[in-house]
Amino acid sequence: MKKAVARLHDVQLMIMNGCDDWRPPSVSSRHSIPDPTASAAIRLADEVNPMLNTLRTEEAELIDFIGEALVIIRAVRDGMPGGDKYADVLEWRYVDCLTWDYIKDEFGVPRRTARDREGVAFDWIDSIGITRILVGDLEL
């Protein structure tokens, strides 16, 4: 999940910037007269548009994956007794990508407590089953 969140950020930056960070070095001839407009149009058609299409497909897949994870976190929040404290840890770790030390310093939840809550949440998720959680069936 953490990798998906980080990758989504990177993919969205590349889409937003029109893949500029992927631009290959230009090759020119001694005798050619540069035409920046034509070069930009050719690059857009030959390189950028296919890359953008691939990135948009990946973006949609990542959004779907992260969305399912958020449904699971919401189920922990709504379905477990005291679920907020368990869901918060999952959200901090897997959506916000926070470290255990940051969680301890910012939220006052010691590392061991946070890890225990994470484990309890995962046990609850395993006991229900992801397929059932995704369709809203949270009964044990």
VEXSE-162249 format. One record per residue: chain; y, z, x of N, C-alpha, C in turn. Coordinates in nm, 4 decimals, m for minus. Layout:
// VEXSE-162249
PT ch      n.v      n.w      n.u     ca.v     ca.w     ca.u      c.v      c.w      c.u
PT  A        Y        Z        X        Y        Z        X        Y        Z        X
...
// end
This chain:
// VEXSE-162249
PT ch      n.v      n.w      n.u     ca.v     ca.w     ca.u      c.v      c.w      c.u
PT  A  m0.1189   0.0000   0.0828   0.0000   0.0000   0.0000   0.1254   0.0000   0.0873
PT  A   0.1259   0.0852   0.1911   0.2432   0.0900   0.2792   0.2703  m0.0465   0.3411
PT  A   0.1633  m0.1124   0.3848   0.1795  m0.2445   0.4463   0.2320  m0.3452   0.3443
PT  A   0.1891  m0.3323   0.2210   0.2356  m0.4239   0.1159   0.3845  m0.4041   0.0904
PT  A   0.4289  m0.2786   0.0876   0.5710  m0.2503   0.0657   0.6537  m0.3062   0.1811
PT  A   0.6084  m0.2815   0.3037   0.6816  m0.3324   0.4206   0.6815  m0.4851   0.4226
PT  A   0.5673  m0.5448   0.3913   0.5586  m0.6914   0.3915   0.6464  m0.7514   0.2824
PT  A   0.6500  m0.6880   0.1647   0.7365  m0.7370   0.0572   0.8816  m0.7389   0.1029
PT  A   0.9235  m0.6341   0.1709   1.0605  m0.6281   0.2238   1.0855  m0.7461   0.3186
PT  A   0.9920  m0.7698   0.4101   1.0072  m0.8794   0.5064   1.0099  m1.0157   0.4360
PT  A   0.9196  m1.0350   0.3405   0.9127  m1.1617   0.2682   1.0423  m1.1860   0.1925
PT  A   1.0931  m1.0831   0.1258   1.2170  m1.1006   0.0499   1.3350  m1.1293   0.1417
PT  A   1.3374  m1.0697   0.2599   1.4436  m1.1025   0.3566   1.4345  m1.2480   0.4018
PT  A   1.3128  m1.2944   0.4275   1.2966  m1.4334   0.4705   1.3381  m1.5297   0.3601
PT  A   1.3031  m1.4981   0.2350   1.3446  m1.5827   0.1234   1.4963  m1.5820   0.1113
PT  A   1.5541  m1.4636   0.1184   1.6985  m1.4500   0.1044   1.7729  m1.5266   0.2144
PT  A   1.7175  m1.5266   0.3346   1.7830  m1.5925   0.4473   1.7394  m1.7373   0.4658
PT  A   1.6644  m1.7901   0.3712   1.6230  m1.9302   0.3800   1.5367  m1.9597   0.5000
PT  A   1.4578  m1.8645   0.5419   1.3647  m1.8785   0.6551   1.4357  m1.9051   0.7873
PT  A   1.5603  m1.8667   0.8007   1.6330  m1.8935   0.9244   1.5678  m1.8326   1.0468
PT  A   1.4997  m1.7179   1.0303   1.4375  m1.6581   1.1471   1.3114  m1.7337   1.1904
PT  A   1.2689  m1.8330   1.1133   1.1541  m1.9142   1.1488   1.1961  m2.0461   1.2142
PT  A   1.3252  m2.0682   1.2282   1.3752  m2.1972   1.2760   1.3260  m2.2244   1.4184
PT  A   1.2570  m2.3361   1.4374   1.2102  m2.3701   1.5714   1.3268  m2.4198   1.6569
PT  A   1.3122  m2.4140   1.7896   1.4185  m2.4664   1.8745   1.4340  m2.6166   1.8545
PT  A   1.5576  m2.6624   1.8613   1.5853  m2.8044   1.8398   1.5468  m2.8848   1.9632
PT  A   1.5015  m3.0051   1.9374   1.4701  m3.0989   2.0448   1.5667  m3.2150   2.0303
PT  A   1.6312  m3.2502   2.1388   1.7248  m3.3616   2.1295   1.7047  m3.4562   2.2474
PT  A   1.7522  m3.5751   2.2285   1.7434  m3.6774   2.3312   1.8806  m3.6917   2.3971
PT  A   1.8824  m3.7382   2.5182   2.0099  m3.7575   2.5876   2.0984  m3.8597   2.5166
PT  A   2.0355  m3.9552   2.4554   2.1097  m4.0676   2.3999   2.1382  m4.0541   2.2508
PT  A   2.0939  m3.9452   2.1908   2.1138  m3.9326   2.0467   2.2489  m3.8683   2.0165
PT  A   2.3034  m3.9056   1.9031   2.4269  m3.8457   1.8536   2.3849  m3.7476   1.7445
PT  A   2.4187  m3.6223   1.7631   2.3717  m3.5231   1.6667   2.4333  m3.5441   1.5285
PT  A   2.3514  m3.5254   1.4274   2.3956  m3.5321   1.2883   2.3466  m3.4038   1.2206
PT  A   2.4299  m3.2996   1.2233   2.3843  m3.1705   1.1723   2.3490  m3.1729   1.0239
PT  A   2.4173  m3.2544   0.9452   2.3871  m3.2610   0.8015   2.2492  m3.3209   0.7792
PT  A   2.2193  m3.4293   0.8473   2.0881  m3.4933   0.8337   1.9786  m3.4019   0.8869
PT  A   2.0045  m3.3387   0.9989   1.9049  m3.2469   1.0559   1.8754  m3.1318   0.9609
PT  A   1.9788  m3.0772   0.8992   1.9598  m2.9666   0.8043   1.8819  m3.0134   0.6824
PT  A   1.9112  m3.1344   0.6333   1.8410  m3.1871   0.5157   1.6942  m3.2136   0.5468
PT  A   1.6678  m3.2694   0.6624   1.5293  m3.2963   0.7017   1.4525  m3.1655   0.7174
PT  A   1.5142  m3.0689   0.7826   1.4494  m2.9382   0.8008   1.4219  m2.8724   0.6659
PT  A   1.5185  m2.8814   0.5748   1.5010  m2.8222   0.4419   1.3813  m2.8848   0.3709
PT  A   1.3729  m3.0148   0.3725   1.2654  m3.0845   0.3023   1.1296  m3.0667   0.3707
PT  A   1.1281  m3.0766   0.5025   1.0007  m3.0760   0.5750   0.9483  m2.9364   0.6075
PT  A   1.0360  m2.8435   0.6309   0.9911  m2.7133   0.6800   1.0234  m2.5980   0.5854
PT  A   1.1472  m2.5890   0.5429   1.1913  m2.4709   0.4694   1.1307  m2.4640   0.3301
PT  A   1.1371  m2.5719   0.2528   1.0853  m2.5665   0.1156   0.9378  m2.5291   0.1094
PT  A   0.8501  m2.5885   0.1926   0.7102  m2.5437   0.1895   0.6942  m2.3958   0.2273
PT  A   0.7709  m2.3508   0.3259   0.7632  m2.2094   0.3642   0.8125  m2.1199   0.2515
PT  A   0.9222  m2.1583   0.1868   0.9747  m2.0788   0.0757   0.8746  m2.0717  m0.0396
PT  A   0.8078  m2.1832  m0.0686   0.7071  m2.1821  m0.1749   0.5929  m2.0861  m0.1407
PT  A   0.5491  m2.0896  m0.0160   0.4433  m1.9988   0.0289   0.4900  m1.8540   0.0206
PT  A   0.6126  m1.8281   0.0636   0.6669  m1.6919   0.0591   0.6834  m1.6423  m0.0840
PT  A   0.7249  m1.7301  m0.1743   0.7405  m1.6894  m0.3145   0.6056  m1.6553  m0.3775
PT  A   0.5027  m1.7296  m0.3410   0.3682  m1.6987  m0.3894   0.3233  m1.5632  m0.3358
PT  A   0.3445  m1.5410  m0.2068   0.3084  m1.4124  m0.1469   0.3886  m1.2989  m0.2094
PT  A   0.5173  m1.3225  m0.2334   0.6018  m1.2216  m0.2965   0.5464  m1.1817  m0.4337
PT  A   0.5073  m1.2793  m0.5131   0.4527  m1.2505  m0.6467   0.3236  m1.1698  m0.6366
PT  A   0.2371  m1.2048  m0.5417   0.1124  m1.1304  m0.5229   0.1399  m0.9863  m0.4804
PT  A   0.2347  m0.9676  m0.3899   0.2697  m0.8332  m0.3442   0.3298  m0.7504  m0.4574
PT  A   0.4150  m0.8125  m0.5370   0.4760  m0.7415  m0.6493   0.3681  m0.6984  m0.7490
PT  A   0.2715  m0.7848  m0.7749   0.1614  m0.7484  m0.8649   0.0809  m0.6315  m0.8083
PT  A   0.0492  m0.6384  m0.6800  m0.0284  m0.5320  m0.6150   0.0463  m0.3992  m0.6188
PT  A   0.1737  m0.4023  m0.5820   0.2548  m0.2803  m0.5819   0.2721  m0.2287  m0.7248
PT  A   0.2868  m0.3197  m0.8197   0.2988  m0.2798  m0.9603   0.1764  m0.2038  m1.0078
PT  A   0.0576  m0.2507  m0.9692  m0.0645  m0.1793  m1.0068  m0.0681  m0.0404  m0.9429
PT  A  m0.0246  m0.0309  m0.8195  m0.0204   0.0998  m0.7536   0.0770   0.1933  m0.8256
PT  A   0.1889   0.1386  m0.8713   0.2854   0.2212  m0.9452   0.2284   0.2653  m1.0799
PT  A   0.1475   0.1816  m1.1431   0.0798   0.2209  m1.2671  m0.0137   0.3388  m1.2385
PT  A  m0.0841   0.3324  m1.1277  m0.1750   0.4411  m1.0906  m0.0967   0.5692  m1.0642
PT  A   0.0150   0.5585  m0.9934   0.0976   0.6773  m0.9675   0.1516   0.7332  m1.0987
PT  A   0.1937   0.6468  m1.1898   0.2413   0.6913  m1.3213   0.1290   0.7622  m1.3966
PT  A   0.0067   0.7112  m1.3855  m0.1078   0.7747  m1.4511  m0.1329   0.9139  m1.3940
PT  A  m0.1186   0.9285  m1.2630  m0.1321   1.0616  m1.2008  m0.0251   1.1537  m1.2573
PT  A   0.0965   1.1042  m1.2653   0.2085   1.1840  m1.3161   0.1845   1.2273  m1.4613
PT  A   0.1352   1.1349  m1.5437   0.1190   1.1614  m1.6872  m0.0159   1.2226  m1.7243
PT  A  m0.1207   1.1938  m1.6457  m0.2552   1.2325  m1.6862  m0.3096   1.3592  m1.6247
PT  A  m0.2580   1.3974  m1.5103  m0.3070   1.5183  m1.4437  m0.2251   1.6390  m1.4862
PT  A  m0.2878   1.7546  m1.5001  m0.2089   1.8763  m1.5206  m0.1208   1.8993  m1.3965
PT  A   0.0081   1.9176  m1.4169   0.1006   1.9330  m1.3038   0.1121   1.8063  m1.2219
PT  A   0.0934   1.6933  m1.2865   0.0849   1.5653  m1.2173   0.2067   1.5248  m1.1374
PT  A   0.3242   1.5767  m1.1723   0.4456   1.5384  m1.0991   0.4341   1.5666  m0.9504
PT  A   0.3856   1.6839  m0.9159   0.3801   1.7197  m0.7736   0.2810   1.6321  m0.6972
PT  A   0.1743   1.5879  m0.7636   0.0767   1.4995  m0.6995   0.1310   1.3570  m0.6903
PT  A   0.1923   1.3115  m0.7985   0.2488   1.1762  m0.8008   0.3642   1.1640  m0.7017
PT  A   0.4445   1.2699  m0.6896   0.5552   1.2665  m0.5934   0.5042   1.2404  m0.4523
PT  A   0.3973   1.3100  m0.4135   0.3426   1.2907  m0.2788   0.2942   1.1470  m0.2609
PT  A   0.2240   1.0938  m0.3601   0.1776   0.9544  m0.3499   0.2950   0.8578  m0.3394
PT  A   0.3971   0.8819  m0.4185   0.5147   0.7948  m0.4157   0.5871   0.8044  m0.2817
PT  A   0.6042   0.9267  m0.2339   0.6728   0.9444  m0.1047   0.5972   0.8746   0.0071
PT  A   0.4659   0.8889   0.0080   0.3864   0.8332   0.1171   0.3668   0.6820   0.1055
PT  A   0.3362   0.6340  m0.0143   0.2894   0.4966  m0.0268   0.3924   0.3993  m0.0821
PT  A   0.4956   0.4471  m0.1467   0.6022   0.3588  m0.1943   0.7231   0.3702  m0.1011
PT  A   0.7634   0.4941  m0.0760   0.8789   0.5166   0.0108   0.8426   0.5134   0.1589
PT  A   0.7120   0.5193   0.1892   0.6609   0.5129   0.3276   0.7171   0.6245   0.4152
PT  A   0.7261   0.7446   0.3598   0.7800   0.8585   0.4335   0.6705   0.9246   0.5160
PT  A   0.7106   0.9860   0.6261   0.6161   1.0585   0.7100   0.5943   1.1982   0.6536
PT  A   0.4861   1.2619   0.6975   0.4593   1.3992   0.6541   0.5725   1.4914   0.6972
PT  A   0.6232   1.4710   0.8178   0.7330   1.5560   0.8670   0.8584   1.5379   0.7829
PT  A   0.8889   1.4156   0.7447   1.0065   1.3907   0.6610   0.9906   1.4591   0.5256
PT  A   0.8709   1.4494   0.4676   0.8437   1.5139   0.3388   0.8639   1.6645   0.3510
PT  A   0.8161   1.7210   0.4600   0.8319   1.8653   0.4820   0.9797   1.9008   0.4959
PT  A   1.0520   1.8253   0.5755   1.1926   1.8570   0.6028   1.2821   1.8325   0.4816
PT  A   1.2596   1.7226   0.4113   1.3489   1.6848   0.3014   1.3134   1.7484   0.1674
PT  A   1.1848   1.7688   0.1429   1.1421   1.8170   0.0121   1.0810   1.9560   0.0162
PT  A   1.0657   2.0105   0.1371   1.0128   2.1454   0.1511   0.8655   2.1585   0.1185
PT  A   0.7924   2.0482   0.1247   0.6484   2.0524   0.0991   0.5777   2.0451   0.2343
PT  A   0.5134   2.1551   0.2752   0.4452   2.1546   0.4049   0.3396   2.0440   0.4125
PT  A   0.3152   1.9996   0.5324   0.2216   1.8895   0.5563   0.0861   1.9173   0.4922
PT  A   0.0309   2.0350   0.5148  m0.1017   2.0664   0.4605  m0.1012   2.0630   0.3071
PT  A   0.0032   2.1173   0.2473   0.0144   2.1163   0.1007   0.0232   1.9731   0.0500
PT  A   0.1054   1.8924   0.1146   0.1217   1.7531   0.0734  m0.0099   1.6772   0.0874
PT  A  m0.0791   1.6981   0.1976  m0.2081   1.6296   0.2184  m0.3113   1.6761   0.1166
PT  A  m0.3102   1.8049   0.0855  m0.4019   1.8563  m0.0171  m0.3721   1.7922  m0.1524
PT  A  m0.2448   1.7817  m0.1871  m0.2067   1.7188  m0.3144  m0.2490   1.5726  m0.3170
PT  A  m0.2328   1.5062  m0.2052  m0.2759   1.3670  m0.1954  m0.4267   1.3571  m0.2215
PT  A  m0.5027   1.4454  m0.1587  m0.6477   1.4452  m0.1766  m0.6891   1.4735  m0.3203
PT  A  m0.6222   1.5704  m0.3839  m0.6520   1.6023  m0.5237  m0.6213   1.4823  m0.6125
PT  A  m0.5084   1.4175  m0.5863  m0.4721   1.2990  m0.6650  m0.5757   1.1890  m0.6473
PT  A  m0.6188   1.1646  m0.5240  m0.7196   1.0609  m0.5002  m0.8520   1.0960  m0.5682
PT  A  m0.8898   1.2241  m0.5645  m1.0126   1.2660  m0.6338  m1.0017   1.2405  m0.7837
PT  A  m0.8855   1.2699  m0.8405  m0.8645   1.2474  m0.9836  m0.8721   1.0980  m1.0154
PT  A  m0.8069   1.0171  m0.9313  m0.8097   0.8714  m0.9501  m0.9539   0.8218  m0.9431
PT  A  m1.0298   0.8703  m0.8446  m1.1698   0.8295  m0.8315  m1.2526   0.8723  m0.9521
PT  A  m1.2242   0.9899  m1.0063  m1.3033   1.0395  m1.1192  m1.2777   0.9577  m1.2458
PT  A  m1.1558   0.9081  m1.2626  m1.1234   0.8252  m1.3791  m1.1668   0.6804  m1.3542
PT  A  m1.1337   0.6306  m1.2378  m1.1625   0.4906  m1.2044  m1.0378   0.4054  m1.2210
PT  A  m1.0126   0.3229  m1.1246  m0.8901   0.2419  m1.1244  m0.8871   0.1463  m1.2430
PT  A  m0.9996   0.0859  m1.2747  m1.0022  m0.0081  m1.3872  m0.9607   0.0611  m1.5156
PT  A  m1.0121   0.1801  m1.5394  m0.9761   0.2538  m1.6601  m0.8297   0.2955  m1.6566
PT  A  m0.7815   0.3368  m1.5409  m0.6406   0.3771  m1.5300  m0.5499   0.2587  m1.5633
PT  A  m0.5831   0.1406  m1.5133  m0.4985   0.0232  m1.5334  m0.4921  m0.0208  m1.6789
PT  A  m0.5923   0.0179  m1.7585  m0.5871  m0.0140  m1.9014  m0.5395   0.1054  m1.9850
PT  A  m0.5042   0.2157  m1.9180  m0.4459   0.3291  m1.9870  m0.5447   0.4320  m2.0376
PT  A  m0.6715   0.4238  m2.0006  m0.7726   0.5203  m2.0423  m0.7815   0.6307  m1.9375
PT  A  m0.7134   0.7439  m1.9648  m0.7043   0.8512  m1.8666  m0.7934   0.9706  m1.8971
PT  A  m0.8801   0.9593  m1.9968  m0.9674   1.0708  m2.0338  m1.0853   1.0790  m1.9380
PT  A  m1.1189   1.2037  m1.8966  m1.2351   1.2248  m1.8099  m1.3632   1.2185  m1.8861
// end
